[in-house]
Amino acid sequence: SMPSELPSPPPPRRPASNAAVEPAGERCGAVEACEARLRGEPVVRAVLEATLDELASVGFAALNIERIAERAGVNKTTVYRRWPTKSDLVAAAMFAHKKDLELPDTGNLRDDLIALLLNGARFMSEPRGKSLFRVLMGERHNNELSQLSERMRRDGEHSPRILLQRAIARGELPPDIDLHLLMQTLFGPIIHRVFLDNDVFERDEAERLVDIVLHGVCARRSCTAAAAPAPRRSRTRT
């Protein structure tokens, strides 16, 4: 006679506790594929932090995986298994750091842009931010770093585009606005102030800059962003 119940299937075999398990198709050569893993793994975080510190210290050309592994307290094979190339590792480190910068969502474009500029200025003014920027600018002749910089530039524009697209949906910006040019216009003065003037970019300056740009954008277009206060006179610098 047939048994009344079929036997339960055997439980799946578990790998040995000391085996390194890599999810299928989740190599960190693709930066976006690792986003979900960056925050929850202390080892990964340690490696990425060590990468940024080494990059700021010695530059891209002299960056050494063995030294990064030593600084992070891990075996170099751990680094190579997750990030096959130096460019992959640096891109992942920069991407992880960028994710720590919260995207403003205040409900209006003016306040969003002011907060975004202050976040960017704060990072550029930090010792690590200054060092990383100088590395990226100073080693532009390095083809590998040049490609990485372009890759990070495209990725870095993604979050601000979300902010600006929200403003377009609210009618604060015209739908045909050149978002790339708008962001260059806003961040250019910050780069000049921090790196050329070696000065601090303060909130009142962020407010004036945003007001000037938005008034210019909406001068001949149908949008509501220019409802912000009129640009104020700049304070005198000594």
C-alpha angles and dihedrals in degrees: 000000000000117000114253092234132032115236115260115255115255115265116260115270114255121220119245113280092245095049118112110232119200116190111242113265093005104112111149093235084097105062096204092053090064099049094100092050101046098077102043101050118076092195092054091046091051092052093048093047090049089050093055092047093050092045091052090047105045106011131238100289093054095041109131124198093207092056091047091052091048092050091049093046096239137114115268090235088064089059096045093047093057100033113029095189137036091242091054091052095048092046091050091049093050092044091052092049092049090052088061090065105088116226109235118239108176096147097253132070099230095057091041092055094046091052091045093052093047091050090051093045091049092054093045090051094053117095092245093047092050092048094049092049092050090049092052092047098039096051098044089126089066104097094207092050091044090057090046092051091052090048091051092045091056091046092045091058093056098080096044088049089058089053093049094045089055088055091050090052090052091050093247092120131033113254093237095056116136098240095187093053091045092055092046090052092051100044098038094078091049092054090048093049097046102038106027101030092032087219139128122266106220135198097255089054091050089052093050093046093050092047093050093048095045092048088052093048093050098038093100101013137079105254139116102222092096090068086094120109116286115268113273127222115271118254116250116260124208 
